[in-house]
Amino acid sequence: MKIKIIPTTEIAIFSSLFSSVATSNKVHKQLKIMKVLGITALMILILMDVVGAAPFAYITNSDSNNLSVIDTATNKVTATVDVGEHPAGVTVSPDGTKAYVVNSYDDTVSIIDTTKNKVIATVKVGTYPQNIAVSPDGTKAYVTSFSNNTVSVINTTINKVTATVPVGNFPFGVAVSPDGKKVYVANSGGYSTNFTGTVSVIDTTANTAAATIPTGNNSLGVAISPDGKKVYVANMAGSSISIIDTISNAVVSTVKTGRSPKGVAVSPDGKKIYVAINPINSLTGAVDIIDTATNKVTATAVPVGKAPGGIEVTPDGAKVYVVNYASHTVSVIDTATNKVTDTVKVGKYPIEVAFGHFVDSNVTDQSIKVTSNSTEYVGVEETNLSSKEINAAELNNSKNNNSESDNDSSSGGNESSENNSIPGFGLLGSLTCLYGGWKLRKK
């Protein structure tokens, strides 16, 4: 029997080679694991930056013929967008990508791309339009036309009016039910009715007024509870809020408020109603707060600016933004203390406010694909994280104006102001940290 002797040098070389391969595989695995962790961390940070981002408030300035964009995280005007003549009502699409501004003097609606803060389309509607509301799915917009007693229905896919619905006398406020099946229109009334207001209930399938509900004198503002069971109507001449039951289509309660309520808003949890009023012999306006469980005013005359009108609650319910027409400002109320915590100067004679919900559907609704060719460990060979998705994560945070509008300077611009600062700087900082960690590991 022959015994083959293997030289120790060959064994050493083989062992060294095996060790090297093992080490290489180990390092390769570690790098892949780090890549997975890095991408996972990046996506978490992106989602946190997008989902957790504070919404923007959009304010129409009637005499400045523009729109002020307020970053609600800082309460600074970050952009000013020129629109049509004498803008009034404003609303934002459910996905936050478009803002719709009613221009009452030229009978149009300006459609703004909120990622660029630029007007991308203009739609002709009825005469002397006042307010606008968008359906929950974002496919329809409803505009009240004060002069011809109609509501224009805009198909937002093609940006055209596809229906015109007759309603009551001098329609003003408008709101869409949470299920999108009904539209409630506050008709302010006229001389023939002694300014007795009504609410028209539009069936959105048939585009017809299915019911008319008598309310108070000079009905202007309208808001719907989050569950769609109640409609709240501000009666300016009646100094009251009419509460409508949406099942019976009847007023079930009337709450007396301060003088001349115009704007009305419901908190996201449906527990409170905020009403913009104008107290007698007062140089400042105020806000009354109603408890929806008891239908009683629990806080009266929270002082704001002069002649408040438009009013909305932030999506998180933490703040109320009140537009003060005669003060050229927006008052910010802390809902925990019922006190004004900030005052933002905007354009001349502001009218309405709306919030944009900046949660991008491309990031939150679509999974980010992470694949691997290995079944032995979690790894990443490639990712479909595209530049488009990165840009979507910075929605409406880039190139906005850093300067705050004032009463005189906000009226004459032909272009949208742009900002050098980025409210979503957290994303940039996160990317920088990830890159720094990768460089250290590589060394």
Secondary structure as the mmCIF struct_conf table of DSSP 4:
data_model
#
loop_
_struct_conf.conf_type_id
_struct_conf.id
_struct_conf.beg_label_comp_id
_struct_conf.beg_label_asym_id
_struct_conf.beg_label_seq_id
_struct_conf.end_label_comp_id
_struct_conf.end_label_asym_id
_struct_conf.end_label_seq_id
HELX_LH_PP_P HELX_LH_PP_P1 LYS A 4 PRO A 7
HELX_RH_AL_P HELX_RH_AL_P1 THR A 8 VAL A 51
TURN_TY1_P TURN_TY1_P1 GLY A 52 GLY A 52
BEND BEND1 ALA A 53 ALA A 53
HELX_LH_PP_P HELX_LH_PP_P2 ALA A 54 PRO A 55
STRN STRN1 PHE A 56 ASN A 61
TURN_TY1_P TURN_TY1_P2 SER A 62 ASN A 65
STRN STRN2 ASN A 66 ASP A 71
TURN_TY1_P TURN_TY1_P3 THR A 72 ASN A 75
STRN STRN3 LYS A 76 ASP A 82
BEND BEND2 GLY A 84 HIS A 86
STRN STRN4 PRO A 87 VAL A 92
TURN_TY1_P TURN_TY1_P4 PRO A 94 ASP A 95
BEND BEND3 GLY A 96 THR A 97
STRN STRN5 LYS A 98 ASN A 103
TURN_TY1_P TURN_TY1_P5 SER A 104 ASP A 107
STRN STRN6 THR A 108 ASP A 113
TURN_TY1_P TURN_TY1_P6 THR A 114 ASN A 117
STRN STRN7 LYS A 118 LYS A 124
BEND BEND4 GLY A 126 TYR A 128
STRN STRN8 PRO A 129 VAL A 134
TURN_TY1_P TURN_TY1_P7 PRO A 136 ASP A 137
BEND BEND5 GLY A 138 THR A 139
STRN STRN9 LYS A 140 SER A 145
TURN_TY1_P TURN_TY1_P8 PHE A 146 ASN A 149
STRN STRN10 THR A 150 ASN A 155
TURN_TY1_P TURN_TY1_P9 THR A 156 ASN A 159
STRN STRN11 LYS A 160 PRO A 166
BEND BEND6 GLY A 168 PHE A 170
STRN STRN12 PRO A 171 VAL A 176
TURN_TY1_P TURN_TY1_P10 PRO A 178 ASP A 179
BEND BEND7 GLY A 180 LYS A 181
STRN STRN13 LYS A 182 ASN A 187
HELX_RH_3T_P HELX_RH_3T_P1 TYR A 191 THR A 193
TURN_TY1_P TURN_TY1_P11 ASN A 194 PHE A 195
STRN STRN14 THR A 196 ASP A 203
TURN_TY1_P TURN_TY1_P12 THR A 204 ASN A 207
STRN STRN15 THR A 208 ASN A 217
TURN_TY1_P TURN_TY1_P13 ASN A 218 ASN A 218
STRN STRN16 SER A 219 ILE A 224
TURN_TY1_P TURN_TY1_P14 PRO A 226 ASP A 227
BEND BEND8 GLY A 228 LYS A 229
STRN STRN17 LYS A 230 ASN A 235
TURN_TY1_P TURN_TY1_P15 MET A 236 SER A 239
STRN STRN18 SER A 240 ASP A 245
TURN_TY1_P TURN_TY1_P16 THR A 246 ASN A 249
STRN STRN19 ALA A 250 LYS A 256
BEND BEND9 GLY A 258 SER A 260
STRN STRN20 VAL A 264 VAL A 266
TURN_TY1_P TURN_TY1_P17 PRO A 268 ASP A 269
BEND BEND10 GLY A 270 LYS A 271
STRN STRN21 LYS A 272 ILE A 277
TURN_TY1_P TURN_TY1_P18 ILE A 280 ASN A 281
BEND BEND11 LEU A 283 THR A 284
STRN STRN22 ALA A 286 ASP A 291
TURN_TY1_P TURN_TY1_P19 THR A 292 ASN A 295
STRN STRN23 LYS A 296 PRO A 303
BEND BEND12 GLY A 305 ALA A 307
STRN STRN24 PRO A 308 VAL A 313
TURN_TY1_P TURN_TY1_P20 PRO A 315 ASP A 316
BEND BEND13 GLY A 317 ALA A 318
STRN STRN25 LYS A 319 ASN A 324
TURN_TY1_P TURN_TY1_P21 TYR A 325 HIS A 328
STRN STRN26 THR A 329 ASP A 334
TURN_TY1_P TURN_TY1_P22 THR A 335 ASN A 338
STRN STRN27 LYS A 339 LYS A 345
BEND BEND14 GLY A 347 TYR A 349
STRN STRN28 PRO A 350 GLY A 356
HELX_RH_AL_P HELX_RH_AL_P2 SER A 361 THR A 364
TURN_TY1_P TURN_TY1_P23 ASP A 365 ASP A 365
BEND BEND15 GLN A 366 GLN A 366
HELX_LH_PP_P HELX_LH_PP_P3 SER A 367 LYS A 369
STRN STRN29 VAL A 370 THR A 371
BEND BEND16 ASN A 373 ASN A 373
BEND BEND17 THR A 375 TYR A 377
BEND BEND18 GLU A 381 GLU A 381
STRN STRN30 GLU A 382 THR A 383
HELX_RH_AL_P HELX_RH_AL_P3 SER A 387 ALA A 393
TURN_TY1_P TURN_TY1_P24 GLU A 394 ASN A 397
BEND BEND19 SER A 398 LYS A 399
BEND BEND20 SER A 403 SER A 403
HELX_LH_PP_P HELX_LH_PP_P4 GLU A 404 SER A 405
TURN_TY1_P TURN_TY1_P25 ASN A 407 SER A 410
BEND BEND21 SER A 411 GLY A 412
BEND BEND22 ASN A 414 GLU A 415
BEND BEND23 ASN A 420 SER A 421
TURN_TY1_P TURN_TY1_P26 PRO A 423 GLY A 424
HELX_RH_AL_P HELX_RH_AL_P4 PHE A 425 LYS A 442
#
